[in-house]
Amino acid sequence: MKLTVRSRDLVRELGVAQGIVEAKTTIPVLGNVLLTAKGDSLQLECTDLELSIRTSCQAAVDEAGSTLIPIRRLFEYARLLPDADLTVTAEDGEPVDIECGRAKTRIAAMPDRGVFPEMAEVPQAAASIPARVLAQGIQRAIVSVAESTVQYAITAAQFIVRRDAVGFVSTDGHRLTLHIEKREVEGIDDEMVGLMTRKAMSELAKILSDSEGSPKNVEFSTDENNLFFRYGKRLLVARKVAGKFPDYKRVLPKDLEIAIVLEKDSLAALLRRVKQFASEKGRMVRLDLETGNLKFSASSFQYGASEESLAVDYEGEPFGVGFNADYIIDFLQVCGGDEVLLRLKDPRSAAQFELPSTDDDKDYRYVIMPVRV
């Protein structure tokens, strides 16, 4: 294999691909990137067996071929090179020679190309989804995905594609995010549902954030075991998480008669100040609502106490309820807009955050369970 590629082009694609590779793996071959030179491009593939990516960059190929090379070593070296032509020469299993100007480097390669897992065959695209819709749904839903739990299914978000809508639902057992956007989706006859891990969502968001020269839509398809997302020259394959996602519709609160509009940035700043005095376990902040006033307070034996209030449009019976301040801040960081709508029922019921919008095409809700005061 012999080719010439622009160093910045190679670094850009390595940066996208290397997020798939775990820093420590018990399977050595998974720490490598498969480089394949053919036609007028250099193709890159990485996998951790649950998530795979294929991308490419333009190259002048003198000799077609492929090789396996440790991706982090290649990425860390290539990113230090000047923006110039980079010549790569390798035989399968032999060290890879890299020349850039007066710099000459040899990087040890994986000896056996045949042990690298093959990527699942991509079925025909079933739907074309606007990249903006996917990116916003991931940004809002990923905060509620459980990081570790005995209930394996909630370590993933439920990805939903229907003929008339696209969205995500995620929960960690303490909060839930629902983000469904009404959107005509061509090629969909029945509802398509799959569970996506936090890592898959994060890597897809990274791909979607690089819109240079990319199309507006993502080509989506699925088979029995995988979800496929093609965005321009990049293909992400995510293995579906096994298990049944909870019936989230049963969790969505009803009869939320109290509605309070709050300025987003002011609320976030207040919570960051007050939570400094909350116990590290639970980060509980108490909300006390009374006519014209919403007070936030926190106290702990080791830190002391703090309270602040916001003027609100409320006339009704006073009551108090506690919530994890970090959960509210997570919502405020991703929701967008200038104001948020807090809906409440009583001290024992979940609260629901929304955007005070008249956009009927989006169903965006963030539900938080109360903490015992």
C-alpha positions in Angstrom: 0.0 0.0 0.0 1.3 3.4 -0.9 -0.6 6.7 -0.9 -0.3 10.4 -0.4 -2.8 12.3 1.8 -3.1 15.8 3.2 -2.2 15.6 6.9 -5.1 17.8 8.1 -7.6 15.6 6.2 -6.2 12.5 7.8 -6.2 14.1 11.3 -9.8 15.2 10.9 -11.0 11.7 10.1 -8.8 10.0 12.7 -10.3 12.4 15.3 -13.8 11.3 14.4 -12.9 7.6 14.4 -10.8 7.4 17.5 -13.7 8.1 19.8 -14.9 4.6 19.0 -11.8 3.0 20.4 -11.5 2.3 24.1 -8.4 3.5 25.8 -8.0 0.1 27.4 -9.2 -3.1 25.7 -8.6 -6.8 26.4 -8.7 -7.5 22.6 -5.6 -5.9 21.1 -6.9 -5.6 17.5 -9.7 -3.3 18.6 -7.1 -0.6 19.5 -6.3 -0.3 15.8 -7.7 1.5 12.7 -8.0 -0.4 9.5 -6.6 1.7 6.7 -7.6 0.7 3.2 -6.3 2.6 0.1 -8.3 2.2 -3.1 -9.5 4.4 -5.9 -8.9 8.0 -4.9 -9.4 7.7 -1.2 -8.1 6.3 2.1 -10.8 4.5 4.0 -10.7 4.2 7.9 -12.5 1.7 10.0 -12.7 1.3 13.8 -14.9 -0.8 16.1 -15.3 -1.8 19.7 -17.7 -4.6 18.6 -20.7 -2.6 19.8 -20.1 0.5 17.7 -18.3 0.8 14.4 -17.4 3.6 12.1 -16.2 3.9 8.5 -15.0 7.1 7.0 -12.6 8.3 4.4 -10.5 11.1 3.0 -9.3 12.0 -0.4 -5.9 10.5 -1.3 -3.6 9.9 -4.3 -3.3 6.1 -4.3 -0.2 4.6 -6.0 -0.7 1.1 -4.7 -3.9 -0.2 -3.3 -3.9 -2.2 -0.1 -4.7 -2.2 3.6 -3.0 -2.3 7.0 -3.8 -2.2 10.7 -2.2 0.5 12.8 -2.7 1.6 16.4 -5.1 4.6 16.0 -4.1 6.6 19.0 -0.4 6.5 18.1 -1.1 7.5 14.5 -3.5 10.3 15.6 -1.2 11.7 18.2 1.7 11.8 15.8 -0.2 13.0 12.7 -1.8 15.9 14.6 1.7 17.3 15.4 2.7 17.4 11.8 2.4 20.6 9.7 -0.4 20.9 7.2 1.4 19.2 4.3 1.3 16.1 2.1 1.9 12.9 4.0 3.1 9.8 2.3 2.1 6.4 3.8 3.8 3.2 2.7 2.9 -0.2 4.2 2.7 -3.9 3.5 0.0 -5.9 5.4 1.4 -6.7 8.8 4.6 -4.8 8.2 5.6 -1.5 9.9 4.0 1.6 8.4 6.4 4.2 7.0 5.2 7.8 7.1 7.0 10.7 5.4 6.1 14.4 5.7 8.6 16.9 4.4 11.9 16.0 6.1 10.3 13.9 8.8 10.4 10.1 8.5 8.6 7.8 10.9 8.0 4.1 11.2 5.0 2.9 13.3 4.6 -0.8 14.3 1.5 -2.4 12.7 -0.8 -5.3 13.6 0.7 -8.4 12.1 -2.6 -10.1 11.1 -5.2 -8.1 9.1 -7.5 -11.1 9.0 -8.4 -10.8 12.7 -10.1 -7.4 12.4 -13.9 -7.7 12.7 -15.9 -7.1 9.6 -18.5 -4.4 9.7 -22.1 -5.4 9.3 -23.5 -5.2 5.8 -25.5 -2.0 5.4 -29.1 -2.6 4.3 -30.9 -0.3 1.9 -31.6 3.1 3.5 -35.1 3.1 5.1 -35.4 6.8 5.9 -33.9 10.2 5.4 -33.8 12.2 8.6 -32.7 15.9 8.9 -29.4 16.0 10.7 -30.6 19.0 12.8 -33.5 16.9 14.2 -31.2 14.0 15.2 -28.6 16.4 16.7 -31.0 18.2 18.9 -32.8 15.1 20.0 -29.4 13.6 21.1 -28.3 16.7 22.9 -31.5 16.8 24.9 -32.0 13.1 25.6 -28.5 12.0 26.5 -28.5 13.7 29.9 -31.1 11.2 31.2 -29.4 8.0 30.0 -28.4 5.9 32.9 -24.6 5.4 33.1 -24.7 2.1 35.1 -27.6 0.2 36.5 -28.9 -3.3 37.0 -31.7 -2.5 34.6 -29.6 -2.7 31.4 -32.2 -1.4 29.0 -32.1 2.1 30.6 -28.4 2.5 29.9 -29.6 3.3 26.4 -32.1 5.7 24.9 -35.1 4.6 22.9 -34.7 5.9 19.4 -38.1 6.2 17.6 -38.7 6.7 13.9 -42.3 6.9 12.5 -43.8 8.1 9.3 -44.6 11.4 10.9 -42.1 11.8 13.7 -38.5 11.3 15.0 -37.4 11.3 18.6 -35.7 9.9 21.7 -36.9 8.8 25.1 -34.3 8.3 27.9 -34.5 7.7 31.7 -32.2 6.8 34.5 -35.0 6.0 37.0 -34.8 9.4 38.6 -35.7 11.6 35.6 -37.0 11.1 32.0 -36.5 13.1 28.8 -39.0 12.9 26.0 -38.1 14.6 22.7 -40.4 13.9 19.7 -40.4 16.1 16.7 -43.2 15.8 14.1 -41.5 15.4 10.8 -42.5 13.6 7.6 -40.1 10.7 7.1 -40.0 9.1 3.7 -39.6 5.4 3.4 -41.2 4.5 6.8 -44.3 2.3 6.9 -44.2 1.1 10.4 -42.7 2.5 13.6 -39.0 1.6 13.9 -37.6 1.5 17.4 -34.1 0.7 18.7 -32.1 1.2 21.9 -28.9 3.4 21.5 -26.2 3.5 24.1 -24.9 6.8 25.5 -21.6 6.2 23.6 -23.4 5.6 20.3 -25.4 8.9 20.8 -22.3 10.8 21.7 -20.4 9.6 18.6 -23.3 10.2 16.3 -23.6 13.8 17.7 -19.8 14.3 17.0 -20.3 13.2 13.4 -23.3 15.5 13.0 -21.4 18.5 14.4 -18.9 18.4 11.5 -21.2 19.7 8.8 -18.4 20.8 6.4 -19.4 19.6 3.0 -22.0 17.2 4.4 -25.6 16.8 3.3 -28.6 18.1 5.4 -30.0 14.6 5.9 -28.9 11.4 7.5 -29.7 8.2 5.8 -31.0 5.7 8.4 -31.6 2.0 8.1 -31.8 -0.9 10.5 -31.6 -4.7 10.6 -32.4 -7.2 13.4 -29.3 -6.3 15.4 -28.0 -2.9 14.3 -28.8 0.7 13.6 -27.1 2.3 10.6 -26.5 6.1 10.2 -24.8 7.4 7.0 -23.9 11.1 7.0 -22.1 12.0 3.9 -18.9 9.9 3.7 -19.2 8.7 7.3 -21.1 5.6 8.4 -21.9 4.7 12.0 -23.2 1.3 12.9 -24.6 0.9 16.5 -25.5 -2.5 17.8 -29.0 -2.4 19.4 -29.1 -2.8 23.1 -31.0 -5.9 24.2 -33.9 -5.6 26.6 -37.2 -3.9 26.9 -37.4 -0.2 27.5 -39.8 0.9 30.3 -43.3 2.0 29.4 -42.5 5.7 29.6 -46.0 6.8 28.9 -47.0 5.6 32.4 -44.4 7.8 34.0 -45.4 11.0 32.4 -47.2 13.1 35.0 -50.8 14.2 34.6 -53.0 17.0 36.0 -50.1 19.4 36.5 -52.2 22.4 37.4 -49.3 24.7 38.6 -47.4 26.4 35.8 -44.5 28.8 36.5 -42.4 30.6 33.9 -38.8 31.1 34.9 -35.9 32.9 33.2 -33.4 30.1 32.3 -30.0 31.7 32.9 -31.1 33.3 36.2 -32.5 30.0 37.5 -29.3 28.1 36.5 -27.0 30.7 38.2 -29.2 30.6 41.3 -29.1 26.8 41.5 -25.3 26.7 41.1 -24.9 29.0 44.0 -27.5 27.4 46.4 -26.4 23.8 45.7 -22.9 24.5 47.0 -24.5 24.1 50.5 -26.4 20.9 49.7 -25.3 17.5 50.8 -23.1 15.8 48.2 -25.4 12.8 48.4 -28.4 13.7 46.4 -27.6 17.4 45.9 -31.1 18.2 47.2 -32.4 21.7 46.9 -35.8 22.6 48.5 -38.4 24.6 46.5 -40.9 26.5 48.6 -43.7 28.0 46.6 -46.1 30.7 47.9 -48.0 33.6 46.5 -45.7 35.6 44.2 -42.5 33.9 45.4 -40.4 30.7 44.8 -37.7 30.1 47.3 -34.7 27.8 46.7 -32.8 26.6 49.8 -30.2 24.0 50.7 -28.5 23.1 53.9 -26.1 20.5 55.3 -24.2 20.0 58.5 -20.8 20.1 56.9 -21.3 23.1 54.6 -23.9 25.4 56.1 -27.0 26.9 54.4 -28.1 29.2 51.6 -31.4 30.4 50.2 -32.5 32.6 47.3 -35.9 33.6 45.9 -37.4 34.4 42.5 -40.6 36.5 42.0 -43.2 34.3 40.2 -46.7 34.6 39.0 -48.4 32.2 41.4 -51.5 32.5 43.6 -52.4 29.4 45.5 -51.7 27.2 48.5 -48.0 27.2 49.7 -46.1 24.0 49.6 -42.5 22.7 49.5 -40.8 20.0 47.4 -37.2 18.9 47.0 -35.3 18.1 43.8 -31.8 17.1 42.8 -30.3 20.5 41.7 -27.9 18.8 39.2 -30.8 17.3 37.4 -32.4 20.6 36.9 -29.1 22.2 35.8 -28.6 19.4 33.2 -31.9 20.3 31.6 -31.1 24.0 31.6 -27.8 23.4 29.8 -29.4 21.6 26.8 -32.9 22.9 26.5 -32.2 26.2 24.6 -34.4 29.3 24.7 -34.5 32.1 27.3 -37.3 30.8 29.5 -38.5 27.5 30.9 -41.9 26.3 32.2 -42.0 24.4 35.4 -45.2 22.4 36.0 -46.0 21.0 39.4 -48.9 19.1 41.1 -48.1 18.5 44.7 -45.0 17.7 46.9 -45.3 13.9 46.2 -45.5 14.1 42.4 -42.9 14.5 39.7 -42.2 17.9 38.3 -42.1 18.5 34.5 -40.0 21.1 32.8 -40.9 22.3 29.3 -40.2 25.2 27.0 -43.0 27.8 26.9 -43.3 27.5 23.2 -46.2 27.5 20.8 -44.3 25.0 18.5 -46.9 22.2 18.2 -44.4 20.2 16.1 -42.3 19.3 19.2 -43.1 17.4 22.3 -40.3 18.1 24.7 -40.6 17.2 28.3 -38.2 16.7 31.1 -39.6 14.9 34.1 -37.9 14.8 37.5 -38.9 12.7 40.5 -39.0 14.6 43.9 -36.6 14.0 46.7 -37.9 13.4 50.2 -37.5 16.7 52.1 
